[in-house]
Amino acid sequence: RAARDAHLARRKTPLTGVSEFPNIAEPAPAEAPAPVAGGLPRRRYAQAYEALRDRSDAYLAATGKRPTVVLATIGGMRDYSARVGFAGGALAPGGIDVVEAPADDPAALAAGCDAGAAVACLCSSDPLYSERAVDAAAAVRAAGARSVYLAGRPARDREAGLREAGIDGFMFVGSDILAMLGDVLTESGVSA
């Protein structure tokens, strides 16, 4: 069960419509029936993701908007589009909206942060991260983001430097997306 849970958290075992390709506008499913008396408790594969989605839904009901992450793009579309798609797909299972803004446009970044985004995620190619991630992290923090993630797995010799430069975490294939979603919701002011 622990191995299965780890695979679900890292999306190695995808759940279509839950951890992969979710529709955050879709209403939550009806409650599952209670377990049979004396039987084992029911555990739904999706229940950890559903709990995060419930948090987002409660926030939506209370504020009229979903928690939002600014996807701060670096370079041209060919440089960032794959990681924007990945980051948006990784955030959606937690009921988290995204807005895109160029990392070199302070006004657009500030507008995204003013729209309620306490968290930003840098999206680009590895070569451009090497050149511009440190400056982009500073720009999104100056625009009001309290936490900064980077879409992609940094090289081992670069991770410490990126963390020192203000990048709080990394989202990549195989990372614990479930834990990251919980952190992003908490950082966005969504209560547990």
Backbone as CSV, one residue per row, in Angstrom:
resi,resn,N_x,N_y,N_z,CA_x,CA_y,CA_z,C_x,C_y,C_z
1,ARG,0.832,-1.192,0.000,0.000,0.000,0.000,0.876,1.254,0.000
2,ALA,1.971,1.239,0.777,2.870,2.389,0.822,3.514,2.638,-0.546
3,ALA,3.910,1.572,-1.222,4.499,1.715,-2.554,3.478,2.277,-3.536
4,ARG,2.236,1.799,-3.446,1.180,2.306,-4.324,0.939,3.794,-4.055
5,ASP,0.877,4.165,-2.771,0.664,5.569,-2.417,1.793,6.449,-2.949
6,ALA,3.029,5.963,-2.872,4.171,6.725,-3.395,4.063,6.888,-4.902
7,HIS,3.647,5.846,-5.601,3.473,5.943,-7.060,2.351,6.906,-7.413
8,LEU,1.280,6.912,-6.634,0.186,7.852,-6.876,0.647,9.285,-6.639
9,ALA,1.409,9.516,-5.572,1.885,10.861,-5.239,2.823,11.406,-6.301
10,ARG,3.590,10.523,-6.931,4.553,10.951,-7.954,3.987,10.829,-9.369
11,ARG,2.740,10.480,-9.467,2.032,10.307,-10.728,2.669,9.233,-11.608
12,LYS,3.377,8.279,-10.980,3.875,7.131,-11.725,2.728,6.182,-12.018
13,THR,1.715,6.209,-11.161,0.445,5.528,-11.412,-0.571,6.637,-11.622
14,PRO,-0.827,7.012,-12.869,-1.735,8.135,-13.111,-3.199,7.742,-12.915
15,LEU,-3.973,8.695,-12.468,-5.421,8.539,-12.334,-6.061,9.528,-13.293
16,THR,-6.524,9.040,-14.415,-7.111,9.916,-15.431,-8.295,10.668,-14.841
17,GLY,-8.291,11.970,-15.025,-9.341,12.825,-14.497,-9.083,13.272,-13.067
18,VAL,-8.051,12.737,-12.434,-7.727,13.111,-11.058,-6.305,13.684,-11.012
19,SER,-5.299,12.825,-11.187,-3.920,13.306,-11.165,-3.421,13.652,-12.571
20,GLU,-4.101,13.184,-13.584,-3.788,13.503,-14.985,-5.063,13.995,-15.660
21,PHE,-4.967,15.088,-16.375,-6.071,15.652,-17.154,-7.303,15.976,-16.318
22,PRO,-7.139,16.577,-15.134,-8.321,16.924,-14.344,-9.019,18.151,-14.926
23,ASN,-10.292,18.247,-14.669,-11.083,19.413,-15.043,-11.464,20.090,-13.739
24,ILE,-10.802,21.204,-13.391,-11.049,21.794,-12.084,-12.416,22.469,-12.006
25,ALA,-13.094,22.607,-13.126,-14.448,23.170,-13.107,-15.507,22.092,-12.872
26,GLU,-15.106,20.826,-12.948,-16.045,19.716,-12.774,-16.418,19.563,-11.303
27,PRO,-17.693,19.344,-10.987,-18.071,19.156,-9.585,-17.486,17.864,-9.019
28,ALA,-17.310,17.860,-7.708,-16.755,16.686,-7.029,-17.723,15.514,-7.133
29,PRO,-17.193,14.285,-7.168,-18.072,13.115,-7.217,-18.824,12.936,-5.899
30,ALA,-19.892,12.170,-5.957,-20.657,11.868,-4.747,-19.789,11.075,-3.780
31,GLU,-20.121,11.149,-2.528,-19.371,10.423,-1.508,-19.436,8.921,-1.759
32,ALA,-18.360,8.229,-1.435,-18.314,6.770,-1.564,-19.136,6.149,-0.436
33,PRO,-19.706,4.997,-0.673,-20.471,4.348,0.394,-19.560,3.969,1.559
34,ALA,-20.136,3.903,2.741,-19.385,3.537,3.941,-18.965,2.070,3.863
35,PRO,-17.857,1.714,4.531,-17.428,0.316,4.503,-18.425,-0.583,5.228
36,VAL,-18.415,-1.827,4.852,-19.266,-2.818,5.504,-18.785,-2.997,6.937
37,ALA,-19.706,-3.087,7.871,-19.342,-3.243,9.279,-18.412,-4.444,9.442
38,GLY,-17.314,-4.225,10.143,-16.365,-5.295,10.392,-15.388,-5.522,9.245
39,GLY,-15.587,-4.859,8.133,-14.690,-5.037,6.994,-13.537,-4.050,7.036
40,LEU,-12.668,-4.168,6.087,-11.543,-3.249,5.983,-12.052,-1.871,5.546
41,PRO,-11.399,-0.823,5.979,-11.819,0.509,5.540,-11.570,0.667,4.040
42,ARG,-12.449,1.389,3.399,-12.267,1.637,1.965,-11.246,2.740,1.770
43,ARG,-10.363,2.510,0.840,-9.382,3.523,0.461,-9.479,3.687,-1.030
44,ARG,-9.805,4.869,-1.418,-9.878,5.168,-2.843,-8.509,5.664,-3.293
45,TYR,-8.069,5.224,-4.445,-6.772,5.672,-4.945,-6.713,7.192,-5.026
46,ALA,-7.822,7.806,-5.339,-7.849,9.249,-5.566,-8.055,10.061,-4.294
47,GLN,-8.229,9.434,-3.140,-8.663,10.183,-1.966,-7.687,11.270,-1.531
48,ALA,-6.397,11.087,-1.667,-5.454,12.140,-1.279,-5.589,13.354,-2.194
49,TYR,-5.759,13.104,-3.501,-5.976,14.211,-4.432,-7.328,14.867,-4.177
50,GLU,-8.341,14.055,-3.872,-9.670,14.601,-3.607,-9.667,15.493,-2.374
51,ALA,-8.868,15.142,-1.361,-8.783,15.969,-0.155,-8.190,17.340,-0.491
52,LEU,-7.185,17.365,-1.363,-6.614,18.643,-1.788,-7.634,19.442,-2.591
53,ARG,-8.325,18.751,-3.460,-9.349,19.412,-4.276,-10.460,19.965,-3.387
54,ASP,-10.835,19.229,-2.327,-11.845,19.721,-1.387,-11.384,21.027,-0.732
55,ARG,-10.105,21.105,-0.397,-9.559,22.348,0.180,-9.708,23.496,-0.802
56,SER,-9.370,23.252,-2.061,-9.490,24.283,-3.085,-10.946,24.675,-3.301
57,ASP,-11.841,23.686,-3.319,-13.269,23.974,-3.495,-13.809,24.828,-2.351
58,ALA,-13.377,24.548,-1.116,-13.813,25.342,0.034,-13.294,26.772,-0.080
59,TYR,-12.065,26.921,-0.547,-11.486,28.253,-0.758,-12.269,28.998,-1.835
60,LEU,-12.619,28.306,-2.907,-13.427,28.903,-3.977,-14.769,29.370,-3.430
61,ALA,-15.417,28.545,-2.621,-16.719,28.908,-2.052,-16.598,30.126,-1.133
62,ALA,-15.493,30.219,-0.404,-15.318,31.314,0.556,-14.867,32.611,-0.096
63,THR,-14.070,32.525,-1.179,-13.459,33.735,-1.756,-13.953,34.068,-3.156
64,GLY,-14.592,33.111,-3.813,-15.031,33.332,-5.187,-13.958,33.079,-6.229
65,LYS,-12.791,32.609,-5.812,-11.723,32.296,-6.764,-10.917,31.115,-6.252
66,ARG,-10.262,30.452,-7.159,-9.399,29.324,-6.811,-8.010,29.850,-6.467
67,PRO,-7.253,29.082,-5.687,-5.847,29.442,-5.494,-5.161,29.451,-6.866
68,THR,-4.227,30.374,-7.031,-3.616,30.590,-8.337,-2.102,30.621,-8.223
69,VAL,-1.441,30.084,-9.240,0.013,30.137,-9.349,0.360,30.878,-10.632
70,VAL,1.303,31.815,-10.542,1.801,32.512,-11.725,2.871,31.644,-12.367
71,LEU,2.671,31.288,-13.623,3.703,30.581,-14.387,4.546,31.650,-15.066
72,ALA,5.715,31.919,-14.512,6.609,32.958,-15.009,7.455,32.376,-16.128
73,THR,7.157,32.767,-17.346,7.820,32.193,-18.522,9.110,32.938,-18.832
74,ILE,10.093,32.192,-19.263,11.403,32.739,-19.621,11.693,32.346,-21.056
75,GLY,11.983,33.334,-21.900,12.308,33.077,-23.295,11.081,33.064,-24.174
76,GLY,11.232,32.435,-25.348,10.137,32.329,-26.305,9.283,31.108,-26.043
77,MET,8.167,31.029,-26.727,7.226,29.930,-26.520,7.894,28.577,-26.697
78,ARG,8.802,28.456,-27.634,9.474,27.172,-27.843,10.317,26.779,-26.636
79,ASP,10.733,27.778,-25.841,11.548,27.518,-24.665,10.713,27.068,-23.468
80,TYR,9.504,27.607,-23.338,8.749,27.361,-22.101,7.477,26.545,-22.255
81,SER,6.983,26.322,-23.463,5.653,25.714,-23.617,5.547,24.313,-23.005
82,ALA,6.551,23.486,-23.135,6.466,22.134,-22.565,6.356,22.191,-21.043
83,ARG,7.121,23.073,-20.433,7.085,23.140,-18.966,5.856,23.890,-18.461
84,VAL,5.314,24.796,-19.227,4.031,25.410,-18.854,2.945,24.341,-18.861
85,GLY,2.947,23.495,-19.886,1.970,22.408,-19.952,2.129,21.441,-18.798
86,PHE,3.370,21.091,-18.475,3.616,20.181,-17.359,3.173,20.813,-16.048
87,ALA,3.579,22.054,-15.789,3.250,22.705,-14.519,1.741,22.874,-14.362
88,GLY,1.066,23.297,-15.421,-0.392,23.434,-15.347,-1.056,22.105,-15.064
89,GLY,-0.569,21.047,-15.705,-1.114,19.712,-15.473,-0.799,19.173,-14.096
90,ALA,0.328,19.574,-13.527,0.696,19.130,-12.180,-0.090,19.877,-11.108
91,LEU,-0.438,21.132,-11.368,-1.157,21.942,-10.380,-2.665,21.703,-10.392
92,ALA,-3.217,21.386,-11.529,-4.669,21.225,-11.655,-5.257,20.161,-10.731
93,PRO,-4.601,19.037,-10.461,-5.206,18.053,-9.553,-5.481,18.592,-8.151
94,GLY,-4.798,19.663,-7.762,-5.049,20.286,-6.471,-6.088,21.392,-6.551
95,GLY,-6.723,21.548,-7.724,-7.714,22.614,-7.893,-7.067,23.984,-7.977
96,ILE,-5.853,24.046,-8.504,-5.087,25.290,-8.556,-5.107,25.832,-9.981
97,ASP,-5.557,27.083,-10.120,-5.542,27.772,-11.409,-4.140,28.290,-11.688
98,VAL,-3.866,28.572,-12.943,-2.590,29.177,-13.323,-2.844,30.382,-14.216
99,VAL,-1.945,31.349,-14.135,-1.895,32.471,-15.062,-0.459,32.566,-15.547
100,GLU,-0.290,32.864,-16.819,1.051,33.010,-17.381,1.438,34.477,-17.404
101,ALA,2.721,34.725,-17.156,3.267,36.074,-17.262,4.740,35.966,-17.608
102,PRO,5.220,36.793,-18.531,6.651,36.770,-18.834,7.466,37.193,-17.612
103,ALA,8.502,36.442,-17.300,9.330,36.729,-16.127,10.059,38.058,-16.244
104,ASP,10.221,38.556,-17.460,10.910,39.836,-17.627,9.936,41.008,-17.759
105,ASP,8.677,40.797,-17.402,7.661,41.854,-17.455,7.131,42.095,-16.038
106,PRO,7.750,43.036,-15.299,7.340,43.266,-13.910,5.856,43.593,-13.754
107,ALA,5.282,44.320,-14.698,3.863,44.680,-14.592,2.975,43.442,-14.704
108,ALA,3.292,42.547,-15.633,2.497,41.323,-15.795,2.651,40.410,-14.582
109,LEU,3.867,40.320,-14.043,4.080,39.515,-12.840,3.299,40.086,-11.662
110,ALA,3.353,41.404,-11.513,2.626,42.047,-10.419,1.129,41.846,-10.581
111,ALA,0.629,41.909,-11.816,-0.802,41.691,-12.054,-1.189,40.270,-11.657
112,GLY,-0.358,39.301,-11.976,-0.631,37.921,-11.583,-0.634,37.759,-10.079
113,CYS,0.327,38.380,-9.418,0.387,38.293,-7.958,-0.767,39.059,-7.328
114,ASP,-1.147,40.198,-7.914,-2.282,40.964,-7.400,-3.581,40.198,-7.546
115,ALA,-3.634,39.281,-8.528,-4.841,38.480,-8.744,-4.967,37.373,-7.705
116,GLY,-4.056,37.343,-6.766,-4.165,36.372,-5.687,-3.122,35.278,-5.703
117,ALA,-2.159,35.350,-6.584,-1.146,34.300,-6.648,-0.025,34.594,-5.658
118,ALA,0.088,33.758,-4.640,1.166,33.890,-3.661,2.362,33.055,-4.074
119,VAL,2.168,32.216,-5.094,3.191,31.274,-5.521,3.443,31.482,-7.010
120,ALA,4.706,31.376,-7.393,5.075,31.453,-8.811,5.888,30.216,-9.166
121,CYS,5.858,29.870,-10.440,6.635,28.742,-10.945,7.350,29.191,-12.208
122,LEU,8.663,29.105,-12.224,9.443,29.460,-13.404,9.315,28.350,-14.432
123,CYS,9.118,28.730,-15.689,8.964,27.758,-16.774,9.846,28.153,-17.944
124,SER,10.792,27.284,-18.289,11.654,27.526,-19.443,12.459,26.267,-19.738
125,SER,13.471,26.447,-20.568,14.367,25.345,-20.924,15.556,25.338,-19.973
126,ASP,16.235,24.208,-19.887,17.409,24.112,-19.014,18.480,25.145,-19.361
127,PRO,18.809,25.354,-20.655,19.832,26.366,-20.948,19.432,27.767,-20.468
128,LEU,18.165,28.128,-20.622,17.746,29.456,-20.168,17.670,29.532,-18.644
129,TYR,17.357,28.423,-17.990,17.416,28.429,-16.526,18.833,28.772,-16.073
130,SER,19.824,28.199,-16.731,21.214,28.465,-16.356,21.538,29.947,-16.457
131,GLU,20.976,30.594,-17.470,21.273,32.009,-17.704,20.392,32.951,-16.891
132,ARG,19.111,32.595,-16.692,18.168,33.610,-16.214,17.303,33.224,-15.020
133,ALA,17.417,32.031,-14.497,16.523,31.612,-13.400,16.723,32.452,-12.142
134,VAL,17.951,32.804,-11.825,18.219,33.577,-10.605,17.544,34.941,-10.699
135,ASP,17.697,35.621,-11.828,17.063,36.925,-12.007,15.541,36.801,-12.038
136,ALA,15.038,35.742,-12.663,13.587,35.543,-12.736,13.010,35.285,-11.350
137,ALA,13.713,34.514,-10.526,13.243,34.264,-9.164,13.168,35.573,-8.386
138,ALA,14.172,36.419,-8.531,14.160,37.723,-7.855,13.003,38.581,-8.364
139,ALA,12.728,38.514,-9.660,11.646,39.321,-10.242,10.277,38.899,-9.716
140,VAL,10.040,37.596,-9.620,8.722,37.163,-9.141,8.565,37.443,-7.641
141,ARG,9.640,37.360,-6.905,9.563,37.731,-5.480,9.281,39.228,-5.350
142,ALA,9.941,40.054,-6.164,9.700,41.502,-6.130,8.262,41.834,-6.522
143,ALA,7.656,40.984,-7.346,6.267,41.201,-7.777,5.268,40.765,-6.710
144,GLY,5.733,40.070,-5.681,4.844,39.698,-4.594,4.689,38.217,-4.318
145,ALA,5.353,37.363,-5.080,5.250,35.918,-4.821,6.015,35.582,-3.540
146,ARG,5.373,34.829,-2.661,6.031,34.418,-1.411,6.851,33.147,-1.597
147,SER,6.468,32.323,-2.570,7.189,31.078,-2.847,7.440,30.969,-4.341
148,VAL,8.575,30.389,-4.678,8.951,30.237,-6.090,9.376,28.792,-6.335
149,TYR,8.762,28.193,-7.331,9.120,26.847,-7.775,9.738,26.950,-9.161
150,LEU,10.386,25.889,-9.573,10.942,25.796,-10.910,10.431,24.503,-11.530
151,ALA,9.873,24.604,-12.732,9.386,23.420,-13.447,10.577,22.758,-14.125
152,GLY,10.970,21.625,-13.606,12.112,20.892,-14.143,13.001,20.421,-13.013
153,ARG,13.835,19.483,-13.331,14.766,18.932,-12.340,16.124,19.563,-12.579
154,PRO,16.647,20.287,-11.593,17.949,20.923,-11.807,19.082,19.906,-11.759
155,ALA,20.160,20.245,-12.413,21.362,19.416,-12.310,21.819,19.440,-10.851
156,ARG,22.371,18.343,-10.394,22.785,18.250,-8.982,23.715,19.372,-8.563
157,ASP,24.597,19.781,-9.464,25.541,20.832,-9.105,24.918,22.223,-9.119
158,ARG,23.667,22.348,-9.568,22.991,23.653,-9.631,21.901,23.815,-8.580
159,GLU,21.406,22.722,-8.011,20.256,22.823,-7.107,20.543,23.718,-5.895
160,ALA,21.654,23.547,-5.241,21.964,24.347,-4.046,22.018,25.831,-4.392
161,GLY,22.626,26.167,-5.507,22.703,27.568,-5.927,21.333,28.149,-6.244
162,LEU,20.484,27.348,-6.867,19.133,27.822,-7.162,18.336,28.016,-5.877
163,ARG,18.504,27.129,-4.936,17.801,27.301,-3.646,18.302,28.561,-2.933
164,GLU,19.600,28.782,-2.948,20.158,29.993,-2.337,19.648,31.246,-3.032
165,ALA,19.353,31.142,-4.318,18.856,32.286,-5.092,17.369,32.526,-4.879
166,GLY,16.711,31.681,-4.071,15.321,31.950,-3.758,14.311,30.998,-4.356
167,ILE,14.762,29.904,-4.941,13.818,28.919,-5.472,13.554,27.898,-4.369
168,ASP,12.266,27.773,-4.019,11.873,26.953,-2.876,11.711,25.478,-3.194
169,GLY,11.382,25.163,-4.441,11.156,23.770,-4.784,11.143,23.558,-6.279
170,PHE,11.105,22.297,-6.655,11.178,21.907,-8.057,10.065,20.907,-8.339
171,MET,9.388,21.076,-9.463,8.385,20.091,-9.868,8.835,19.478,-11.176
172,PHE,8.903,18.143,-11.162,9.386,17.428,-12.335,8.771,16.038,-12.334
173,VAL,8.890,15.361,-13.457,8.375,14.000,-13.564,9.071,13.151,-12.513
174,GLY,8.284,12.518,-11.660,8.828,11.682,-10.603,8.926,12.368,-9.259
175,SER,8.706,13.688,-9.206,8.722,14.363,-7.906,7.398,14.110,-7.192
176,ASP,7.376,14.359,-5.903,6.171,14.127,-5.111,5.198,15.276,-5.344
177,ILE,4.406,15.152,-6.374,3.448,16.187,-6.761,2.399,16.370,-5.667
178,LEU,1.990,15.309,-5.038,0.976,15.390,-3.991,1.455,16.285,-2.840
179,ALA,2.680,16.096,-2.378,3.227,16.939,-1.313,3.364,18.386,-1.791
180,MET,3.818,18.573,-3.020,3.971,19.919,-3.562,2.622,20.628,-3.619
181,LEU,1.571,19.916,-4.034,0.244,20.528,-4.093,-0.217,20.964,-2.704
182,GLY,0.003,20.127,-1.715,-0.344,20.504,-0.345,0.401,21.745,0.110
183,ASP,1.691,21.813,-0.218,2.495,22.986,0.135,1.989,24.239,-0.577
184,VAL,1.685,24.127,-1.871,1.208,25.286,-2.634,-0.126,25.778,-2.072
185,LEU,-1.025,24.865,-1.732,-2.296,25.293,-1.152,-2.070,26.006,0.177
186,THR,-1.221,25.464,1.021,-0.929,26.100,2.305,-0.297,27.474,2.102
187,GLU,0.688,27.558,1.199,1.350,28.832,0.910,0.389,29.850,0.314
188,SER,-0.684,29.372,-0.308,-1.687,30.248,-0.912,-2.770,30.659,0.082
189,GLY,-2.642,30.224,1.326,-3.605,30.598,2.337,-4.836,29.713,2.402
190,VAL,-4.752,28.530,1.793,-5.867,27.589,1.803,-5.717,26.682,3.002
191,SER,-6.664,26.759,3.934,-6.546,25.988,5.172,-6.761,24.497,4.922
192,ALA,-6.163,23.715,5.798,-6.268,22.245,5.686,-7.580,21.746,6.228
